[in-house]
């Protein structure tokens, strides 16, 4: 295991942040079924679960950033086709519903943090995520989840703009179509993030 990755994701300054890894997005039924299929194809939920288990053992913060929309749509975005498409889905992301819960195989440990958001494209702008991570002394984010098309890419840019190191296990993210997501990873995210795999992060944490 290269020393550089081990130092970059050392437990004393790293957090694992799961972006929209929730039943109504990457599970079934999903508000975005094609994205859920892409996530299943790479084993995203299982890889996220393995990372979360290892992080908890080492005391690495595990942060679940979920997306919710009130049934009355108060405060919800209406300014992009993505939001309109999700609103038409038969799977609403209602606060408190099963759709906004973390998949059982990952679970929410008593020490985990859950930060729901009600607006926007990514987990960091206008949310509690940045100040929470800073208060925890985090300088490296291991970012996992969906989608490479929008949410994860937005997350990566926001994290780098705020001074964080951003690490992406590429088998713990997904987008649609898969070929496009791979192109974004290769040609865009590779320029701002450290690309790795779940196995390599786990090996680094095992020492």
Number of C-alpha atoms within 10 A of each C-alpha: 10 8 9 10 18 18 14 20 24 18 19 16 18 27 24 25 24 26 24 27 29 27 23 28 29 29 21 15 14 22 23 17 17 15 23 26 19 21 27 15 12 16 15 25 27 17 21 24 17 16 23 23 17 16 19 15 9 13 14 24 23 23 22 26 26 26 26 22 21 14 12 8 12 9 10 16 15 13 9 10 9 12 15 12 11 16 18 10 13 10 18 20 27 17 18 10 12 15 25 23 23 24 19 11 11 18 14 17 12 6 12 17 16 18 16 19 22 20 18 19 20 25 30 21 16 12 17 14 21 18 12 14 20 12 9 15 13 21 19 23 25 23 25 30 30 29 27 27 19 14 18 26 21 18 23 25 17 18 23 15 11 12 10 20 20 24 26 24 22 20 22 24 27 29 25 18 13 17 10 13 19 18 13 16 23 12 11 12 21 14 10 18 22 16 18 16 15 19 14 15 23 17 14 20 20 10 10
